[in-house]
Amino acid sequence: MKTFQASEARTRFLRILDEVERGESVTVTRHGKTVARIVPIPLSERMRHEQIKQAIAGILEIRKRTKPVSIEEILSARDEGRG
């Protein structure tokens, strides 16, 4: 785990994020005391966020190609076939 003084972390923040993205954990200190730890998000969680973004994009694409449906049409379809 790499350690950076707070002032150095401020000037190298984007480089530190690159390291964290590659799986490295980073500790930030101030006056010799640890004040923060930057750790990568687990791959499974990153993949889940990507899947959600893709699902939303797919829904928005479908909405572009279909006409709006009224609440009456939804209720009618739900109740169709009920006796």
N, C-alpha and C positions, 0 to 999 in steps of 0.2 A: 504494500500500500504506500503510495506516495504522499508526502506531506508538503504543504505550501503555507507560507506565512500569508496572512490575510491580504496584505498589500500586494504581494506577488500574485496571489490568486485573482485579485481584481484585474490586474493587467494581463493575465494569461487565461482568463475565464474560458474563452472559446476553445483554446487548446486543451484545457482541462476537461471540458465537455466532450471533446473528441476522444480523449483517453477513457472517460467513463463510458462512452458509447461502445468502445471496444472491450469493455468488461472490467476495467481497472477501477478500484475504489480509491478515493482521494480524501485525505484529512486536511482540514484548514485550521491553522492555529493563530492565536493572537497573543502576543507577549509570552510565547512558549506554552500556552495552554490550549488544548483542543477545544474548538468552538463549533465545529461542524464536520460532518462526514458526508461526502457525496458518493452515492453508490448507484450502480446501474439498475434499471428496472429489469426484472426477470424477463427473459425472452418470451415466455408464455403470455405474460401480461402485455408486452408490446404487440405480439401477434393478435391478441384479442382486440386491442384498440384498432389495429389495421382491419380486422374482419368487420368490426362495427362500422368503420368508415366506408368500407366497400358495400356493406348491406344498405347503408343510407344512400349511397350513390346509386345503387340499383333501384331502390324504391323511387328516387327522384326521376330516374330515367323512365320507369314505368308510368309515373304520373304525367310525364310529358306526352305520352302516346295514348292515354286513355281520357275519356270524358269524365267530368265529375259525376258522382252518384249521390242522389238525395237520400235523406234519412228514410223517407217513405219507401224508396226502392230497396233499401237495405232491410227494412222491417218486412216488406212484402216477400223478399227472397227468403228471409228467415222463417216466415210463417207458411210459406208454400208447402202444401202437402199435409199440413196439420189439419186434423179434422175436428 
